[in-house]
């Protein structure tokens, strides 16, 4: 069997797009050439790899196996490039990092900026996702590293603990809740209007699920784009909000907000760094992991 990297790259694009025409375009091949390459691979493996459908294609079980190994080949090539980097110029490392809302809006921004300033030859592709989606992506090889909440099933992944964060309720200083030190989440759902971060964010979805489990809903007055904007809206009296304690410290002016502890166990959440079990990563990725661990500990 003789396959070149173009065959494997084409099949990776097929697995991503589930459309042979778009996969051919991404691989800079004509559709007939792409079809011929897929046919040659099927003949070589003596197994059907794709099922053609009216709306695109789907992978057969054999195709799923080939896609898994194709991803592994390109990961090994990334490691090869990274390991040879000291001996050549112009080769840049690339790291795909997936993180939930809390991480991207707290310690991670500072950690990334300091790492990138120290590592001019490394690029980081950061994508925000919900913790459950991050775990699925890491298992599938669609990301190199993920930062997730500790209440997620991470079975089958290598896991490093980073830190524990706490979700809190913040209010304006003149708000009725400003006289209290703690409150059960269920108590505030019926009484107060909330300021929230964008509705598709991981933390907002998490809070909506908590409220739904209590048989209630969050009375959302406004959604804004960042925790900093949330804190500013709360300071102005637009409502109350649930934010990580680290973000309340980071984004609020001194003595401008009152912070209450939430009397529910889910408000305390471990943060974990996950990667595929047994997967080799380039040296720069291992350096990044050490950097993130130090930054999380400091935060």
C-alpha positions, 0 to 999 in steps of 0.5 A: 500500500502506498499513500501520500500525504495528499491522500491523507490530507484529503481524507481529513478534510472529508472527515471535517466537511463530510462533503467531497466537493468542499474537501477537494477545494480545501486540498486544492484538487479537482473533484474528479481527482479527489474522487479518484484518490478516494477510489484508489484508497478504497481499492488498496484497503479493500474496504469502502471508506465513504457512503455517498449521499444526496447531501454529502458523504458519511464515513464507514467504520473503516473510514472512521479508522482511517480518519483517526490514523490520518489525524495521528500522522499529521500530529506526528508531523507537527512534532517532527517540525517542532523538534527540528525547529532549533535546526532551521528557521521559519518554522512556527509551532501551532497549538490548538487550545480549547477553554471554557468561558471562565478560563478565557475571562480570568487567568488565561488572558494574562497567561497567554500574553506572557507566554506568547511574548516569550515564545515568538515562534509559537502560535496559539489558536484559542477557541471557547467551548463548553466543557463537555464539548471540549472533552469530546473534541480532545478525544477526537483529536480536534484540539491539543489541550483543553481547560474544563470544569472538574464536574465533567467526565474526563475518562480516557484523557490525561488530566492535570489539576490547575486550580479551584474557582468559585462562582459568586453573586455580585450586586451594586453596593445599594442593592438589598442583597448587599447586606448579606454575605451568602445566599442560596441560588434558588432564592435569587431566581424569583426575586431579581433580574440578572445581567449575563454574559452572551447566551451561548457562552459556557457559563451562561448555559451552565447557569441556565441548566442549574436554574432549570434543574430547580424548576425555575428560570433566570430573569435575564435583563441583558446580555453583554460580551464580557465579564468586565461589561457584566461588572460595569452593568451591575455597578450601575444597578442594572441587575445582579450577576453570577461571575467567578470570584477571580473575575469580580476581583479583576474587573470591578473597581475597589469597593464598587461591588458587593460579592456574595458566596453562593450556598450551593456545592456547584459554585466551587469548581475545579479546573482541569487541563486535559489532553489525549491519553498517551499522545506525544506533544511537541516540546513547545506544548509541554513548555506551555503546559508548565507555563499554564500550571504556574499561571494558574497557581499564581492566580 
